[in-house]
């Protein structure tokens, strides 16, 4: 018998009076002890499956068709009390944001204890023992001390381990994990996935693993279901789906991920983005057809039926035989291992940054070294990657380069001028030569300015601001450089999609054509197809504008695709630097090796 | 008109609040035209008259007269003048002083923030009414002195609230971006931060107006407010106190006036807060 079975599950949202299907006729079966990966980009409806199971659909959303059965009981028809008995016991959840899922004002011990009390363990000592056993099973050291800690005293990875321990504490028969590693560091990500897999095996639990990362799903899951625009477009055993994808979307997702293999390959560029709910309501035929590289007229006529290929492997595509013919177009070359130019644009010598922590009554002030002895250069037109875990000092180094904070010691030479001190002159040099692209476009764009005003903001600074007409002209030119329509010029950031916002973010930095861009994790929050578009855009813009870039990222495959040289940072120090290929082929430092091994293997 | 502004104007609280405020403002502006009598004119032959609609009332004095035979309606209308001038000038003054310091503290931080922050702490440790009474004793009476006292007491409210808002906005990447693009500190504050704090500023301002009306009434009530020959609601209450049993109307009319003015400003402020507050807006959707 299957643990979870969905039959034609349909979820509909009411948006200003119109009913829009968010999930359409999703069917799958999950056997006991199996792992189902639900994969798709944002807007695909993958989280709706988890929410439908938890009965936590957003207001205005409702299950309008089909059934969702847990061990033969229809979850959609359960009474309130019956559902309460199932959820958190037989079915448990691992959330996306570990920090926000724990109560900040209660200790881990108290929260764990409450959870176990809910499960019906009466005796206090028994609960304590069980909590300790579960925490050590989650490979948390010193579980005794952990029980007295508060969530903010733990790292994100530790919080997630605690939540995993809690999720498995009830010996559930089904666990739903919704993007459990998205908020975590790459190195921790691998450990967490491993832990989930191990706990799943120990408890013989069925697992629904919701993720946007096809590689991660491939690593972990027995079966994969690929979602697009609310519909399951392909379903099958992981090996079959990845070695012979039948739906073009699966194939495109595969090709949009930068490869980790040494020779590298071009990224597949999936045009545009997933249709929004409003657009979906107006579409007919195959929802993927407008972006599909092999679509024909026939695809637009009616929604393709589900076609079986092999036992348990099906896809919603009428021409699956052409899917494998999709290959990445020979796009712009990524990393160009050029000769080391004579003069470097940025030279950093012996740079240090120390912070002094505030003195308390009994504790004397302590010194923290955020950056130690950093030494590197960036040549004109060169893309340099800066990798390391969070807290390794990457962002502090960027702040020092941008003059947002003064260094404690060392020298920064920018375009032949010493800009170590944050003097007025150094500031003028910096404004002309170095700009930054921020990580989070939501926070990086002033919500009260229109796009045209944001991208030409540099022309507003200084004593002689540019005239309005001039700015609008420049804004239109920049938008077309970014591959965006000029219509966006008069919109506000809130009216743009994530990918568009990130392009605006890049456009603003390029307005006055700086010589160096500092890009802090600019693709980490984006879907793979949007990420591939942005990476390609950066390479194209380099040809046009001739700028160098310091590309800060934790994603090694992206760095490998984009950068010709890499700096590896670990605890404030640059432990290794050199040409990308050399470092990735023969990592010298132990930390570089750890970072490389954390990348999910290519399938 | 932008959609945000028109949505704000459609909310019930804002419409009622703004309507009442405009009504009081018109009374204050047009006082010489609409008041039936001079507010200081005494009719010693007709003192303590009840309102016109009671059996003993006189059509000449719609709301009756006080112990000196002055027309209550006229005094109420002229009192609105005092109240509105104090409400607007004093709260604008407190807002200017407080928000400038709040922006400077929140944006620059450091020693300036520390000094101003401690000054605000010390300032706020005095009960506001006592502080304003002490100030009035020092400054003397008069409309300008009342305004001065309110500004000196209430700037701290703006300073503290805006400082924390500015701290939050300053953390946004777009503020850093503006600096990197070459904006001066002045440009950054006025073009990037102020537009974000403005909704809060407007909301605080309208709430402060309500406070100013109350403070002015208190000061006039204890005789430390406006001069005796100027009409003020607090003063009317003080005068009517002695004749509370003979003619309760004398006491009730200025009290209603104060209640209406204060609730008008509060409704307006609350409505604006709801309209501007993103978190509440998301809940409603």
Interface residues (C-beta under 8 A of the other chain):
Chain A: X402 X404 X430 X431 X434 X435 X436 X438 X439 X440 X443 X444 X445 X446 X448 X457 X458 X460 X461 X462 X508 X511
Chain B: X172 X173 X174 X176 X177 X178 X179 X180 X181 X182 X183 X184 X187 X191 X192 X195 X196
